[in-house]
Amino acid sequence: MSDAKAAPVEVSFEPMQREDLEWVASQDKVLYPFPWTTGNFADSMEAGYSCWRMSEGGVSVGYAVLMMVIDEAHILNISVTRACQGRGLGRRLLDHLARVAWQAGARQLLLEVRPSNAAALALYETRGFAVIGRRKGYYPTPGGREDAIVMRLTLEDGIDDATA
Ligand SMILES: CC(C)(COP(=O)(O)OP(=O)(O)OC[C@H]1O[C@@H](n2cnc3c(N)ncnc32)[C@H](O)[C@@H]1OP(=O)(O)O)[C@@H](O)C(=O)NCCC(=O)NCCS
């Protein structure tokens, strides 16, 4: 493990603001083959989804969108800027979403992920997500369609402390 990875990561989480949208959408373009548009993020904010920007030392390093459906929370987007990946920030962002979901009354955290997204799959598995299904041809690819793996984490009492 490198020193950079071992160092404690000081991050903060701020609710996404309209002035963040251009930056967020520009990052999404870099990170995903089929990115969300500024409008998609704006619509998520408008719909009342839980939208977050993560900063490290005042610099934006990630963002996420969480949708609450009664006692379930769905992660619609979770992203760390390319230059900052592999330093534990994705884990911090995921833990933040789990805390937010718990505090809002959710007892399950759900998400979809591409089978080809090894980094994301590994992150979710290490945080205790289990595979609960597969949606056929859910995602577009340059050559056609790709399935989605559906994953679920059961949130438990004490998550506020466990993931702080
Ligand atoms: C997926 C993503 C959020 C992970 O964030 P990250 O900051 O790079 O991940 P972390 O450094 O917190 O890693 C946490 C764990 O994830 C796994 N992981 C992260 N990157 C990995 C990689 N490239 N290969 C394999 N496993 C990886 C490891 O298990 C790691 O634990 P470890 O450090 O103890 O080995 C980030 O890669 C990303 O934003 N990717 C592009 C957008 C995306 O695909 N989002 C997910 C959509 S479902």
The ligand as an SDF file (V2000), in Angstrom:
LIG
                    3D

 48 50  0  0  0  0  0  0  0  0999 V2000
  -16.0400    3.3440   -8.7480 C   0  0  0  0  0  0  0  0  0  0  0  0
  -15.3560    4.5340   -8.0700 C   0  0  0  0  0  0  0  0  0  0  0  0
  -16.4380    5.4440   -7.4740 C   0  0  0  0  0  0  0  0  0  0  0  0
  -14.4430    4.0180   -6.9590 C   0  0  0  0  0  0  0  0  0  0  0  0
  -13.8630    5.1350   -6.3080 O   0  0  0  0  0  0  0  0  0  0  0  0
  -12.3150    5.1180   -5.8250 P   0  0  0  0  0  0  0  0  0  0  0  0
  -12.0930    6.3370   -5.0340 O   0  0  0  0  0  0  0  0  0  0  0  0
  -11.4510    4.8910   -7.0020 O   0  0  0  0  0  0  0  0  0  0  0  0
  -12.3000    3.8070   -4.9170 O   0  0  0  0  0  0  0  0  0  0  0  0
  -11.5330    3.5980   -3.5300 P   0  0  0  0  0  0  0  0  0  0  0  0
  -10.1420    4.1050   -3.6440 O   0  0  0  0  0  0  0  0  0  0  0  0
  -12.3850    4.1450   -2.4330 O   0  0  0  0  0  0  0  0  0  0  0  0
  -11.4820    2.0120   -3.4540 O   0  0  0  0  0  0  0  0  0  0  0  0
  -12.3280    1.2940   -2.5860 C   0  0  0  0  0  0  0  0  0  0  0  0
  -12.2740   -0.1780   -2.9940 C   0  0  0  0  0  0  0  0  0  0  0  0
  -12.7930   -0.3290   -4.3110 O   0  0  0  0  0  0  0  0  0  0  0  0
  -12.0320   -1.3130   -5.0210 C   0  0  0  0  0  0  0  0  0  0  0  0
  -11.3710   -0.6770   -6.1530 N   0  0  0  0  0  0  0  0  0  0  0  0
  -11.2410    0.6520   -6.4010 C   0  0  0  0  0  0  0  0  0  0  0  0
  -10.6210    0.8460   -7.5830 N   0  0  0  0  0  0  0  0  0  0  0  0
  -10.3750   -0.3760   -8.0910 C   0  0  0  0  0  0  0  0  0  0  0  0
   -9.7790   -0.8450   -9.3000 C   0  0  0  0  0  0  0  0  0  0  0  0
   -9.3250    0.0090  -10.2290 N   0  0  0  0  0  0  0  0  0  0  0  0
   -9.7140   -2.1730   -9.4950 N   0  0  0  0  0  0  0  0  0  0  0  0
  -10.1780   -3.0430   -8.5790 C   0  0  0  0  0  0  0  0  0  0  0  0
  -10.7400   -2.6700   -7.4150 N   0  0  0  0  0  0  0  0  0  0  0  0
  -10.8440   -1.3550   -7.1820 C   0  0  0  0  0  0  0  0  0  0  0  0
  -11.0590   -1.8930   -4.0450 C   0  0  0  0  0  0  0  0  0  0  0  0
  -11.7020   -2.9870   -3.4130 O   0  0  0  0  0  0  0  0  0  0  0  0
  -10.8750   -0.7590   -3.0720 C   0  0  0  0  0  0  0  0  0  0  0  0
  -10.5140   -1.2260   -1.7970 O   0  0  0  0  0  0  0  0  0  0  0  0
   -8.9500   -1.2910   -1.3950 P   0  0  0  0  0  0  0  0  0  0  0  0
   -8.4260    0.1050   -1.5700 O   0  0  0  0  0  0  0  0  0  0  0  0
   -8.9920   -1.7060    0.0400 O   0  0  0  0  0  0  0  0  0  0  0  0
   -8.3240   -2.2720   -2.3070 O   0  0  0  0  0  0  0  0  0  0  0  0
  -14.4720    5.3210   -9.0790 C   0  0  0  0  0  0  0  0  0  0  0  0
  -13.5720    4.4220   -9.6760 O   0  0  0  0  0  0  0  0  0  0  0  0
  -15.2530    6.0390  -10.1660 C   0  0  0  0  0  0  0  0  0  0  0  0
  -15.7390    7.1550   -9.9460 O   0  0  0  0  0  0  0  0  0  0  0  0
  -15.3610    5.4310  -11.3620 N   0  0  0  0  0  0  0  0  0  0  0  0
  -16.0070    6.0650  -12.5000 C   0  0  0  0  0  0  0  0  0  0  0  0
  -17.4790    6.2340  -12.2670 C   0  0  0  0  0  0  0  0  0  0  0  0
  -18.1480    4.9210  -11.9440 C   0  0  0  0  0  0  0  0  0  0  0  0
  -17.9480    3.9200  -12.6210 O   0  0  0  0  0  0  0  0  0  0  0  0
  -18.9890    4.9390  -10.8900 N   0  0  0  0  0  0  0  0  0  0  0  0
  -19.7260    3.7680  -10.4530 C   0  0  0  0  0  0  0  0  0  0  0  0
  -20.9120    3.5510  -11.2930 C   0  0  0  0  0  0  0  0  0  0  0  0
  -21.8490    2.1020  -10.7760 S   0  0  0  0  0  0  0  0  0  0  0  0
  1  2  1  0
  2  3  1  0
  2  4  1  0
  2 36  1  0
  4  5  1  0
  5  6  1  0
  6  7  2  0
  6  8  1  0
  6  9  1  0
  9 10  1  0
 10 11  2  0
 10 12  1  0
 10 13  1  0
 13 14  1  0
 14 15  1  0
 15 16  1  0
 15 30  1  0
 16 17  1  0
 17 18  1  0
 17 28  1  0
 18 19  1  0
 18 27  1  0
 19 20  2  0
 20 21  1  0
 21 22  1  0
 21 27  2  0
 22 23  1  0
 22 24  2  0
 24 25  1  0
 25 26  2  0
 26 27  1  0
 28 29  1  0
 28 30  1  0
 30 31  1  0
 31 32  1  0
 32 33  2  0
 32 34  1  0
 32 35  1  0
 36 37  1  0
 36 38  1  0
 38 39  2  0
 38 40  1  0
 40 41  1  0
 41 42  1  0
 42 43  1  0
 43 44  2  0
 43 45  1  0
 45 46  1  0
 46 47  1  0
 47 48  1  0
M  END
$$$$
